Amino acid sequence: MQDYIAVRHECEAAIAAAGLVATILRPWYSLSPGHWWPLALQPVYRLMEQVPATRDAARRLGLVTIQEMLVTMLWVIERPPSGRRVIEVPEIRRLGRSPA
């Protein structure tokens, strides 16, 4: 996981340094067919969201569905950014659950 995070930071830094107009999506884990095992962690996430010391991390590292990702990607395509935009788990969830 550390390698993934390091590469992600490096790529995002390169995008910023190049001055590119971009939207960066930062899902922590996308639930999709064949990848449902993290659902077993859902009660732990809910508990951590109730504790002030762990609330932000639990929300930032939450699970999103493939449907939420697809809806978010469509939203991003329909609303191009004017600069660099980062969309993390809480916003992916919000966008993915909003009516079209």
C-alpha positions in Angstrom: 0.0 0.0 0.0 2.9 2.4 0.7 4.1 2.0 -2.8 0.7 2.8 -4.2 0.4 5.9 -2.1 4.0 7.0 -3.1 3.2 6.6 -6.8 -0.1 8.4 -6.4 1.6 11.4 -4.7 4.3 11.4 -7.4 1.7 11.4 -10.2 -0.4 14.1 -8.5 2.8 16.3 -8.0 3.7 15.9 -11.7 0.2 17.0 -12.7 0.4 20.0 -10.4 3.9 20.9 -11.5 2.9 20.7 -15.2 0.0 23.1 -14.5 -2.5 20.7 -16.0 -6.2 21.1 -15.7 -7.3 17.9 -14.0 -9.7 16.2 -11.8 -8.2 13.6 -9.4 -10.4 11.0 -7.9 -9.2 9.5 -4.7 -11.3 6.5 -3.8 -9.8 4.3 -1.1 -11.4 1.1 -2.2 -14.1 0.5 -4.8 -16.5 -2.3 -4.1 -17.2 -4.2 -7.3 -18.2 -7.7 -8.5 -15.7 -10.1 -7.0 -14.4 -7.5 -4.6 -16.9 -7.5 -1.8 -14.8 -8.8 1.1 -14.3 -5.3 2.6 -18.0 -5.1 3.4 -17.1 -7.1 6.5 -15.2 -4.0 7.6 -18.3 -1.8 7.3 -19.3 -2.0 11.0 -15.8 -1.0 12.0 -16.0 2.0 9.6 -19.4 3.0 11.1 -18.0 2.8 14.7 -14.9 4.8 13.8 -17.1 7.5 12.2 -18.7 8.0 15.6 -15.4 8.6 17.4 -14.1 12.2 17.0 -10.5 11.1 16.9 -11.0 8.7 14.0 -14.0 10.3 12.2 -12.0 12.1 9.5 -9.8 9.1 8.6 -12.8 6.7 8.6 -14.7 9.0 6.2 -11.6 9.6 4.0 -10.8 5.9 3.8 -14.3 4.7 3.4 -15.6 2.3 0.9 -17.3 3.4 -2.3 -19.3 1.3 -4.8 -18.5 1.0 -8.5 -21.9 2.7 -9.1 -20.8 5.7 -7.0 -17.5 5.9 -9.0 -19.3 5.7 -12.3 -21.8 8.5 -11.4 -18.9 10.6 -10.1 -16.9 10.1 -13.3 -19.9 11.2 -15.3 -20.4 14.2 -13.1 -16.7 15.1 -13.6 -16.9 14.8 -17.4 -20.0 17.0 -17.5 -18.3 19.6 -15.3 -14.8 20.2 -16.4 -12.6 21.9 -13.9 -10.9 25.2 -14.4 -7.8 24.1 -12.5 -6.8 21.1 -10.4 -9.7 19.5 -8.5 -9.5 16.6 -6.0 -12.5 14.5 -5.2 -12.2 12.2 -2.2 -14.4 9.6 -0.7 -17.0 11.8 1.1 -17.7 13.7 -2.1 -17.6 10.5 -4.3 -20.3 9.1 -2.0 -22.3 12.3 -2.1 -22.2 12.6 -5.8 -22.8 8.9 -6.4 -25.9 8.9 -4.3 -27.5 12.1 -5.6 -30.3 11.8 -8.1 -29.2 12.4 -11.7 
